[in-house]
Amino acid sequence: MMEGGTTIKLLDLPGQQVSEWLRSFDTVLSDGDGTIWQDDTEIEGAAAVLNALQNHHGKRVYLITNNGLKTRSELFERAQRLGFQVPNDQHIISPTATIVDHLKQLPDFDSSKHKVYVVGNAAIGRELRENGIDSYGAGVEEPLAKGDKWQDFAMRELTKPEAADNVGAVVVGWDEHFSYCKMARACHILCRNENSAFLVTNRDAVHKYPTVCIPGTAAFVAGIEACAGREALEMGKPNPVVLEPLIQSGALRPQRTLMIGDCPKMDIAFARNCGMQSLLVGTGSFPLDILQQNGHLPQPDFYLPKLGDLLQFL
């Protein structure tokens, strides 16, 4: 949908052309943070646009996020509270839910006997528990005990058979309690169990706030990958694996799908990887003029300053 490689500004098009464009897709995927909400506040007009696309134009609407700090049901509750009328929590695509879906289809993972070691926040453990999968480690601290050396920890904890036996997966997410002990435990499991799955919620490298920058999940998983000699499979954008259940069920056809987001590295790259159209909104960190100055970032097919600007065409 790009003309000579140039991003199309929807507000520059006459209404008839926008109407034709609206008929070019049946399914809408929308990112969350920076696209339709900021923290716990709706971005003005976003709910009205997605609700109109769903209720008046017959589009199937899904919310897709790399936020691994909440379960699918918690994200659905937020969407409802902020006015987004998605039909049910199956219209929420999140890393925690994708992890569950992926584990359930793995031939080497048996939830009746295997458990999951989580280096990450408590939401991952909640999602696994809600879906009948045992886990441990999520949201807990495991520092090196005062007076201990690494040898003491390794001999006390990692020589036990249960340290690796029947651990069918290691899952890494954002973890404010990340520690040497957690890295060592994950390394031991992955080196001992060649068939264990190794999953990461996303590869967001850094989270930037107005006054601070903090390390993202990519920083945590990189250390474990280095010592385990294995690469984790990403359960978030831009990995197309997150859409496999919808594509396989026939609920989504990439060539008839629009991806809306605010991040070129994640959302626009995800659209390209899946063969979907892309719409970038300028409510995140990448207004179009800034993006176009960086030729190394994926360029979107279409652009709007904010999603609410589409409402005038609906």
C-alpha positions in Angstrom: 0.0 0.0 0.0 3.0 2.3 -0.1 3.4 4.6 -3.1 7.0 4.4 -4.2 8.2 3.6 -0.7 6.5 6.7 0.8 4.3 6.5 3.9 0.8 7.8 3.1 -0.6 10.4 5.5 -4.3 9.4 5.9 -5.3 13.0 6.7 -4.0 14.1 3.3 -6.4 11.7 1.5 -9.9 12.6 0.4 -12.7 10.8 2.2 -13.5 8.5 -0.7 -10.0 7.1 -0.8 -10.0 6.5 3.0 -13.3 4.6 2.6 -11.8 2.4 -0.1 -8.8 1.8 2.2 -11.2 0.8 5.1 -12.6 -1.9 2.8 -9.2 -3.4 2.2 -9.0 -5.1 5.6 -11.3 -7.3 7.6 -9.2 -7.6 10.9 -7.6 -4.9 13.0 -4.8 -5.5 15.4 -4.0 -2.7 17.7 -1.1 -2.2 20.1 -1.9 -1.0 23.6 0.7 1.3 25.3 1.3 4.5 23.4 -1.3 3.6 20.8 -4.7 3.4 22.5 -3.8 4.0 26.1 -1.1 5.5 28.3 -0.7 3.6 31.6 -4.3 3.5 32.8 -5.8 6.3 30.7 -7.3 6.0 27.2 -5.8 8.1 24.5 -8.6 10.4 23.3 -10.7 9.0 20.6 -9.0 5.6 20.4 -11.9 3.6 21.9 -14.4 5.4 19.7 -12.4 4.4 16.6 -11.9 0.8 17.4 -15.5 0.4 18.6 -16.7 1.9 15.3 -14.5 -0.3 13.2 -15.9 -3.3 15.1 -19.6 -2.4 15.6 -20.3 -0.3 12.5 -17.8 -1.6 9.9 -17.8 -5.3 10.8 -14.1 -5.5 11.5 -12.7 -8.1 13.9 -10.7 -6.2 16.5 -7.9 -7.6 18.6 -5.6 -5.8 21.1 -2.0 -7.1 20.9 0.6 -6.0 23.4 4.1 -6.9 24.6 3.1 -6.1 28.1 4.1 -9.2 30.2 3.2 -7.6 33.5 -0.5 -8.5 33.3 -2.5 -11.6 32.4 -4.8 -11.8 29.5 -7.8 -11.5 31.7 -6.3 -8.4 33.5 -5.7 -6.7 30.2 -9.2 -7.5 29.1 -10.5 -5.9 32.3 -8.4 -2.8 31.6 -9.8 -2.6 28.0 -13.4 -2.8 29.2 -12.8 -0.2 31.9 -11.3 2.2 29.4 -14.3 1.8 27.0 -12.9 -0.7 24.5 -15.7 -3.1 23.5 -13.7 -6.2 22.5 -16.0 -9.2 22.7 -14.0 -11.3 25.2 -10.5 -12.0 26.5 -9.7 -14.2 23.4 -9.4 -10.8 21.6 -6.4 -10.0 23.8 -3.1 -11.2 22.5 -0.4 -10.9 25.2 2.9 -12.6 25.9 1.6 -14.4 29.0 -1.3 -15.9 27.0 1.0 -16.8 24.0 3.3 -18.6 26.4 0.4 -20.8 27.6 -0.8 -21.5 24.0 2.8 -22.4 22.9 3.5 -24.7 25.8 0.2 -26.6 25.3 1.1 -27.4 21.7 4.6 -28.6 22.5 4.9 -32.4 22.2 7.7 -32.5 24.8 5.7 -30.5 27.4 3.2 -32.4 29.6 1.4 -30.1 32.1 0.5 -33.1 34.2 4.1 -33.7 35.1 6.2 -30.8 33.9 6.5 -27.4 35.7 7.9 -24.1 34.5 10.7 -22.0 36.1 9.9 -18.3 35.7 12.5 -15.6 35.8 10.0 -12.8 35.7 7.0 -11.1 37.3 4.0 -12.6 39.1 1.6 -12.2 36.2 3.4 -15.0 34.3 2.8 -17.3 37.2 -0.8 -16.2 37.5 -1.5 -16.9 33.8 0.2 -20.3 34.0 -1.8 -21.2 37.1 -5.1 -20.1 35.6 -4.4 -22.5 32.7 -3.5 -25.5 34.8 0.3 -25.3 34.5 2.5 -25.4 37.6 5.3 -22.9 37.9 7.7 -21.5 40.5 10.0 -18.4 40.8 7.6 -15.8 39.4 7.7 -12.5 41.3 9.9 -13.7 44.1 13.4 -12.6 45.2 16.3 -15.0 45.2 19.5 -13.0 46.2 22.7 -14.7 47.1 22.3 -15.2 50.9 24.5 -13.0 53.1 27.8 -14.8 53.7 27.3 -17.2 50.9 29.6 -17.6 47.9 28.4 -18.7 44.6 29.8 -22.2 45.3 27.6 -22.4 48.4 24.5 -21.6 46.4 25.3 -24.0 43.6 26.1 -26.9 45.8 23.1 -26.4 48.1 20.5 -25.7 45.4 21.6 -27.0 42.0 22.8 -30.5 43.0 19.3 -31.5 44.1 17.6 -33.7 41.5 14.5 -31.5 41.7 16.5 -28.5 40.6 16.1 -29.6 37.0 14.0 -32.8 37.0 10.6 -32.4 35.3 11.2 -28.7 34.6 9.7 -28.5 31.1 10.3 -24.8 30.4 12.2 -21.7 31.5 10.3 -18.5 30.9 12.0 -15.1 31.2 10.1 -11.8 31.6 10.7 -8.4 33.1 12.0 -9.0 36.6 12.8 -6.3 39.2 14.3 -9.1 41.4 16.7 -10.4 38.7 19.8 -11.9 40.3 22.8 -14.1 39.9 21.0 -17.0 41.6 18.1 -16.8 39.2 20.5 -16.8 36.2 22.4 -19.7 37.6 19.2 -21.7 38.2 17.9 -21.1 34.7 21.3 -21.9 33.2 21.4 -25.2 35.1 17.9 -26.2 33.9 18.5 -25.4 30.3 21.9 -27.2 30.2 20.6 -30.3 31.9 17.3 -30.5 30.0 17.9 -30.2 26.3 14.2 -30.7 25.6 13.0 -27.9 27.9 11.4 -24.9 26.2 13.2 -21.6 26.6 10.8 -18.7 26.1 10.9 -14.9 26.6 7.9 -12.5 26.8 9.6 -9.9 24.6 12.9 -8.4 23.7 12.2 -4.8 24.7 15.8 -3.5 25.5 14.9 -0.4 27.4 11.9 1.4 28.9 12.2 5.2 28.5 10.4 7.5 30.8 10.6 11.3 30.9 13.3 11.4 33.6 14.7 7.8 33.7 15.6 4.8 31.5 15.4 1.3 32.9 16.6 -2.1 31.4 14.0 -4.2 29.6 13.5 -7.9 29.3 16.1 -8.2 26.6 18.8 -7.3 29.1 17.7 -10.1 31.4 17.4 -12.8 28.8 20.7 -12.0 27.1 22.6 -13.1 30.2 20.8 -16.4 30.4 21.2 -17.0 26.7 25.0 -16.4 27.0 25.6 -18.9 29.8 23.1 -21.5 28.6 24.2 -21.4 25.0 20.7 -21.3 23.8 18.4 -18.7 22.2 15.0 -18.0 23.8 11.9 -18.0 21.5 10.2 -14.6 21.7 6.5 -14.7 22.7 5.7 -11.1 21.6 6.0 -8.8 18.7 7.6 -8.7 16.2 7.7 -12.6 16.1 4.9 -13.9 13.9 4.5 -16.9 16.1 2.0 -14.9 18.3 -0.5 -15.0 15.5 -0.2 -18.7 14.6 -3.4 -19.8 16.6 -5.5 -17.2 14.8 -4.1 -17.9 11.4 -4.4 -21.7 11.8 -8.0 -21.4 12.9 -8.9 -19.2 9.9 -9.9 -16.2 12.1 -7.2 -14.0 10.6 -5.8 -13.6 7.1 -2.6 -11.4 7.2 -3.2 -10.0 3.7 -6.6 -8.7 5.0 -5.3 -7.4 8.3 -4.3 -3.9 9.5 -1.7 -3.5 12.3 -1.9 -0.3 14.3 1.0 0.7 16.6 3.3 3.4 17.8 6.7 1.6 17.6 8.5 1.0 14.3 10.8 -1.7 15.8 8.0 -3.7 17.2 4.7 -2.9 15.6 5.7 -1.9 12.1 8.3 -4.7 11.9 5.7 -7.1 13.2 3.3 -6.1 10.4 6.1 -6.6 7.8 7.0 -10.0 9.3 3.4 -11.2 9.0 2.5 -9.6 5.6 0.0 -7.1 7.1 -0.7 -3.5 6.4 0.7 -1.1 9.0 -0.6 2.2 10.5 1.7 4.2 12.7 0.3 6.7 15.2 2.3 9.5 16.5 1.2 9.2 20.2 4.3 7.2 21.1 8.0 8.1 20.7 8.0 8.3 16.9 6.2 11.1 15.2 6.6 10.7 11.5 9.1 13.5 10.9 11.5 11.9 13.5 11.0 8.4 12.1 11.7 9.5 8.5 15.1 10.9 9.6 16.1 7.4 10.6 16.4 5.2 7.5 17.3 2.1 9.5 13.8 1.8 11.1 10.9 0.1 9.4 8.6 2.7 7.7 4.8 2.3 8.0 2.4 2.1 5.1 0.1 4.8 6.7 0.4 7.4 9.3 -2.0 9.3 11.7 -1.0 11.8 14.4 -3.3 9.9 16.7 -5.8 7.1 16.2 -8.7 9.3 17.1 -8.1 11.3 13.9 -9.7 8.4 12.0 -13.0 8.9 13.6 -14.0 11.6 11.1 -14.0 9.0 8.4 -16.1 6.5 10.3 
